[in-house]
């Protein structure tokens, strides 16, 4: 089995669960998988008047730690650059925004979603 394809499928499933969760919480999904330069943001949402840039981390176990621990300082910097690119592209320089992390644990048929607003 191709491990990369399995990880991609799991990632897509996690992003779908995260999007459904955020919609249920009242956020509006504006863009999925926004690419800018060398980076990507999984979900861009609105929460009232605030833009929300969301990094989704999907795991099947905690062998390598909690999923949010994978959002390292260098990953955060990359996400900031992509967010700045999005704001420039759509002339949103005056818009308030934040960065959230949504973790999805998929264990067999059970999945758990955890939302960390304003994570960094």
Phi, psi and omega in degrees: 000143180279109184300320179300316179294322178297316178297320178297315180298317179296318179299316178297318179298317178297318179296322177296314178297319179296316180298316178299318180298312182294322175300317179298328178279358176099003177280155176254128178276121179265316186213143172246138175054057178283126181251138176212126180055239183261010186233172180215144171247131185297310182222138171241125187232171168239137175236092189068238180267356186264134172283144179230118176263122190243127171259125180255129176239120182247132180222160175250352176201170178254025181306321181259022179100181178292144184303322183294340178294342179284350177270079184286174178300321180292323176294319178299318178297318178298317179296322177299317180296318179294320178298317178298320177298318178298313181296322177293314182300323184252016176053052182246030185299338181266003184275137173283142177212164179217169178242123177248156170240135172240124177256142178231120175256121178247114180233099185066235180271354184261137175227145180234129179249133179231128183252127178244090181291148177049051188289333179202000000 
